[in-house]
Amino acid sequence: MAELAGPWPPPVGAYAEERELFRLLQNMLEELIIHQPDDPIQFMINHLKQNNDDVPRICVLGPPASGKTTVALWLCKRLDAIRISQETLLFKEALALTEEARAYKERKEKIPNALWANLIQERLSNVDCIKQGWILEGFPENQEQAWILQSSGIIPRHVVALYAPDTVLIERNSGKRIDPNTEEVYHTTFDWPHDTLIQERLVKPEGPSEQEIPKKLLEYHRNFPGIFQIYQKVLKSINADQPSMDVLSQVLTYVQTWHRSAAPFTPRIVFFGPPGSGKSLQADLLAQKYSVVNICCGQLLKEIVAGKTKLGELVKTYIDSGYPVPDKLVIKILTERLSTLDCMTNGWVLYGFPRDVEQGQQLQESHFVPNRYHSTFRPAPTPEIQARLRQNPRDKEENIEMRVESYYRNIKDLEDFYEDAFYVNADQDPFAVFEFIESCIIKPLPCKKFKSP
């Protein structure tokens, strides 16, 4: 019987996570299944050459007057993506099917779902959409359109669904105005421009009249459950009845977050913080809930000494004399522990090491690199920490003063070294601290490859 495959050695796992190999393979497999090419190898080569796995693919949905255009335009500016809407497809693109779609519009007939889907597919096949990504505004309108888009290989990574009370939407619709030069949306009551030149060129947009809007809202509410059923795993509903910057901020936060991946992930977590900031408690809570191995560097050294090995005797001489154990010895002991099967299989949470940048570099050179979640504690004000610590009879005041001073002397360089660290205010309820740390560990990081705001 063949032996079961063991965990990957630390350098291999770290390389795969750092280069996002699992996500790369997952994306290629999805594309192969969707497009089913005759030559899969050449298709994968072409896919890799496009280098567009990280570009935005976003749908912005919502009832009339919910702010879809405002959100889509703002996202396009922030993410440098291409906006696609009914207006752009019918009046700003020279596509093969544009004339056919316009003819339906001129006859005031409903454009068939299949024709809309073909128009969208043709537009998304252009180079700018492939390289920059796209924001699809107001599509799909119903479940049939969503199915047709999916069968054509058009699958959004994020779907934003705006919502607001119908009474608010009816009021918004009556005062809606558009700048024909920039396509930006304004409102006679809520968002009137200060620039008189902009005021003069604002026009009332084509769209449902005051009498038609209730019918349009009813149609949207009837169609949305079918759309939700298809996109529920990538869809986020956002309340549009709040200040516009709050809406935009929530939308941007969502579309810059990667969804949970099925790729294997072994937590490698390091806690920093001065004495009394709660590192040991938080590490213990993580170990209990997620079965990661809890490693305190100081406790590990004590266990080595208690084992009465040659290495333990050597460590004991330093501890008894009051001198710090040399970094080379600590790294040797630590790497042996981190190389054990439980650490490589379940992951680990470490505190008490590294204490400075040199130790951090040595840990990294040993191929035990904390992965993308580095939880760093920003403590309560120093006098409060010291006051709390002095209540512990095991600690002498001068020792605490020295340890706190040492922490602040080195922490700035450590923060620069671990630039992706998360900062946690430890001066609050321990379980509130744990919830924040937990959210940082189990959620994917925001994608950093989008255009910076």
C-alpha positions, 0 to 999 in steps of 0.5 A, spaced: 500 500 500 502 506 498 504 511 503 500 517 504 503 523 502 506 528 508 505 535 508 510 539 504 516 542 507 516 549 509 520 552 503 515 548 498 509 551 502 511 558 503 513 558 495 506 556 493 503 561 497 507 566 496 507 565 488 499 564 489 500 557 485 494 554 487 490 560 485 493 560 478 492 553 477 484 554 480 483 560 475 486 556 469 482 550 470 476 554 471 477 557 464 479 550 461 472 548 463 468 554 461 471 554 454 473 547 453 478 548 448 480 543 443 488 544 444 488 545 452 495 546 452 496 552 447 489 555 451 493 555 457 499 558 454 495 564 451 491 564 458 498 565 462 500 570 456 494 575 457 496 575 465 489 578 467 487 573 472 487 579 477 483 584 473 476 587 476 470 583 473 465 586 477 457 587 476 453 593 479 446 591 480 440 595 483 433 598 481 432 604 478 435 610 481 439 606 486 446 609 484 449 604 479 452 609 474 455 613 480 458 607 483 460 604 476 464 610 474 467 611 481 470 604 480 472 605 473 476 611 476 479 607 482 481 601 478 482 603 471 477 598 468 472 599 463 465 601 464 460 597 460 452 599 460 446 599 456 448 606 454 455 605 452 453 599 448 448 602 444 451 609 443 458 609 444 461 602 441 461 600 434 460 593 434 457 588 429 450 587 433 450 595 435 445 596 429 440 591 430 440 592 438 438 600 436 433 598 431 429 594 437 430 601 441 428 605 435 421 601 435 421 601 442 421 594 443 424 590 448 431 588 446 432 580 446 436 577 452 440 573 447 442 579 443 444 583 450 449 577 451 452 577 445 453 584 445 456 584 452 460 578 449 463 581 443 465 588 447 468 584 453 473 580 448 476 587 446 483 588 448 482 593 453 477 589 457 481 583 457 487 587 460 484 592 464 478 588 466 471 591 466 465 593 470 458 591 468 453 596 470 446 594 470 447 587 467 444 581 468 437 584 468 434 577 469 436 570 470 436 568 463 441 573 461 445 571 467 445 564 465 447 566 457 453 570 460 455 564 464 454 559 458 459 564 454 464 564 459 462 571 462 463 570 470 464 576 474 468 575 481 464 580 484 457 582 484 454 588 488 447 589 489 445 596 491 438 597 495 434 602 498 426 603 499 422 604 493 419 611 496 427 613 496 428 611 489 422 614 486 424 621 489 431 620 487 429 618 480 425 625 479 431 629 481 436 625 477 440 629 472 446 627 468 452 631 465 453 629 458 460 631 458 462 626 464 456 622 464 456 623 472 450 623 475 447 629 480 441 630 483 437 637 484 436 636 491 441 631 494 447 632 490 447 639 486 454 641 483 457 648 485 460 649 478 455 654 474 458 651 468 456 644 470 449 646 472 448 649 465 449 643 461 446 638 466 440 634 462 434 629 465 436 622 463 432 618 458 429 613 463 423 611 466 418 617 468 414 618 474 409 614 472 413 608 469 418 608 475 413 603 480 412 598 474 420 598 473 421 597 481 416 591 481 420 588 475 426 589 478 424 586 485 421 580 481 427 578 477 432 579 483 431 573 486 433 569 480 439 573 479 441 572 487 440 564 486 446 564 481 451 569 484 449 568 491 456 566 493 460 572 490 454 577 491 454 583 496 448 587 498 449 594 500 444 599 502 444 605 497 440 609 502 446 612 506 451 618 504 455 616 497 462 616 500 459 611 505 456 607 499 463 607 495 467 605 501 463 599 502 463 597 495 471 598 494 472 594 500 468 588 497 471 588 490 478 589 493 477 582 497 479 576 494 474 570 496 476 564 500 480 559 496 480 552 496 487 552 496 491 549 502 493 554 507 497 552 513 497 558 518 504 561 520 502 566 525 507 571 529 505 575 535 509 582 537 507 586 543 510 588 550 509 584 556 502 585 559 499 586 552 496 579 552 500 575 547 499 568 551 492 569 552 490 570 544 495 565 542 492 560 547 485 562 544 487 561 537 490 554 539 484 552 542 479 554 536 483 552 530 488 546 533 494 550 531 501 549 535 502 554 540 509 556 541 512 561 546 519 561 545 521 562 553 517 556 554 520 552 549 527 554 552 525 552 559 522 545 556 529 544 553 533 545 559 528 540 563 530 535 558 537 535 560 540 534 554 547 537 552 543 542 548 539 543 554 545 544 559 548 549 554 542 553 554 541 552 562 548 556 563 546 562 559 539 562 563 543 561 570 548 567 569 542 571 567 545 572 559 540 572 553 541 565 550 545 566 543 540 567 537 544 561 533 542 557 539 534 559 539 534 559 532 536 551 532 531 550 537 526 553 534 527 550 527 527 543 530 520 545 533 517 548 527 519 542 523 515 537 527 509 534 524 504 537 528 507 544 526 507 543 519 500 539 518 496 544 523 500 550 523 503 554 528 502 561 532 509 564 535 510 569 540 516 571 544 521 571 538 523 574 533 524 580 538 528 584 533 530 585 525 536 580 526 532 575 529 526 576 524 531 575 518 534 569 521 527 566 522 526 567 514 533 564 512 531 558 516 525 558 511 520 559 516 516 565 514 510 567 517 505 567 511 500 573 509 497 574 516 502 578 521 498 580 527 502 585 531 499 588 538 499 596 539 498 596 547 495 600 552 499 606 554 505 604 557 504 607 564 497 602 564 501 596 562 506 597 567 501 598 573 498 592 571 504 588 570 507 590 577 501 587 580 504 580 578 509 578 584 513 574 579 516 580 576 520 585 578 519 592 577 526 594 574 525 587 569 519 590 567 521 597 565 527 594 561 523 589 557 518 594 555 524 599 553 527 594 549 520 592 546 519 600 544 527 600 542 526 594 536 518 595 534 519 600 529 524 596 525 520 590 526 514 593 523 518 595 517 520 588 516 513 585 517 510 591 513 503 587 512 502 586 519 495 587 522 495 592 528 490 591 534 489 595 540 490 590 546 487 595 551 480 592 550 476 586 552 480 580 550 475 576 546 474 583 542 481 583 541 481 575 539 475 576 534 479 582 530 485 577 530 481 571 528 478 576 522 485 577 520 487 570 520 481 567 516 479 572 511 483 573 505 487 579 504 485 585 500 488 584 493 494 589 492 494 589 485 488 594 483 490 601 482 491 605 488 486 610 490 
